[in-house]
Each structure stands twice: as C-alpha cells, then as structure tokens.
Amino acid sequence: MSKAEKTKQFIIEKTASLFNTKGYTSTSLSDITEATGLTKGSIYGNFENKDEVALAVYKYNSSLLGKSMSRSLGDEFPTTIDKLNAFVNFYRKSWKMVFETGGCPLMNAATEADDKFPTLKKQVTKSFEGWIKNISEVIIQGQKNGEIHENINADEFGSLFIMLVEGGILLSKTTGDEKYLNLALDRILLIIDKELKHLPS
C-alpha cells in the first residue's frame, strides 16, 4: 500500500463512525479534519470533495457489516438451516455493537440517499440487492439439497428477511428498546421453521 493509499484508508477509518452517527450529508469538512487531525489541504489532496469521502466511508462501513453477515452464511455452517439461523444469531448478538456505531450503515445512508446524493443512493441500492442475493442463493442451495421447500420464491424470502431485520433495527434504534429487533428476528426463525424447512416425509 502506497503512502497515499495509507492516508486515504486512515481518513476512511477515522471518520467511519462519525459519518454513520452524524450523517453522510451533515458531516462537515471541519468534522473530518477534527476526527483525523489532518488539514483541509490534506483531505482534498486525497479526495476530490466531501462527497467522495462520504461515499468511500459508506463502502467501508457497509463492507464491514457485509463481511460479518457473509460469515454467517458461509461454509462454517454446514446446512442451509444452520446458515439462516446463524444469520439471525449474528443480529441477535451484534445489535449493541451496531447501535453504538450509529446503527445500520445501509439504513442510515438510505434515509439520506435522495436525489441530492444520487451516487450514494446507487451504492445503497447495490448493497441491499447484494444482501438479498446472498440470502436467496443460500435458500436456492437449500432447495437443491432438499432442505428447503422447492416451490417457494427465494428472492421474496431474501427480501422479506432484510425488510424484517431493517424494520426491527429502525424501531429498536429509535426507541432504545431491543424488543422490536428481537420480534423481527423471532419472526424470521418462525418463517424458517414453518415455511421454508422441508420436513422429511
């Protein structure tokens, strides 16, 4: 990694929590210089403008969460049902960490990603589509190996799981009460058990 790349990464990591907590549009250049200890000239020497910093930070924040979620759906868990349960357990165990760093980066950015920041909106859309695809691919694999009912629509359930998780996070983060996220996660477990799981005949 070159010196310029190291400086860019330093700026991204030092401002990751700041952008996610204060907002991608509300964070000012002064906030960035204060968080990093660098001058405005140094920031602009590495990024064209504040929006470029915000976009790089969003990609960093979403990738961290995405990597953690992907581990839940990975080879560590041998069956499809194990993977889906691990996905639920990840949020059950990690909600405090997520909330302490400002909440879900996808949701936070989504609320700001309107027509004023189309590049961010495009990136958030890509992130959500990627998450849904990851879950639906696991469900499809489960259909192939006989764990999941073959007549269900994997994309619909992948979308539903993300909607439930994000809605639970929104209510719990807003109210300060984890029960809403737990309700959403309990509902996903019920769906896995009652609607997805293929019981041997």
JOQUI-V632843 format. One record per backbone hydrogen bond with DSSP energy under -0.5 kcal/mol. NH is the residue of the N-H (numbers start at 0). CO is the residue of the C=O. Records with the same first field share a line. If there is no record, write none. Layout:
NH=CO  CO
//
This chain:
5=1
6=2
7=3
8=4
9=5
10=6
11=7
12=8
13=9
14=10
15=11
18=14
19=15
20=16
21=17
22=17  18
26=22
31=27
32=28
33=29
34=30
35=31
36=32
42=38
43=39
44=40
45=41  42
46=42
52=48
53=49
54=50
55=51
56=52
57=53
58=54
59=55
60=56
61=57
62=58
63=59
64=60
65=61
66=62
67=63
68=64
69=65
70=66
71=67
72=68
73=70
76=73
77=75
82=78
83=79
84=80
85=81
86=82
87=83
88=84
89=85
90=86
91=87
92=88
93=89
94=90
97=93
98=94
99=95
100=96
101=98
102=97
107=103
108=104
109=105
110=106
111=107  108
112=108
113=111
116=113
117=114
119=116
120=116
121=117
122=118
123=119
124=120
125=121
126=122
127=123
128=124
129=125
130=126
131=127
132=128
133=129
134=130
135=131
136=132
137=133
138=134
139=135
140=136
141=137
142=138
143=139
144=140
145=142
146=141
147=141
148=195
151=148
153=151
156=152
157=153
158=154
159=155
160=156
161=157
162=158
163=159
164=160
165=161
166=162
167=163
168=164
169=165
170=166
171=167
172=168
173=169
174=170
175=171
176=171
177=175
179=176
181=177
182=178
183=179
184=180
185=181
186=182
187=183
188=184
189=185
190=186
191=187
192=188
193=189
194=190
195=190
196=191
197=146
198=196
//
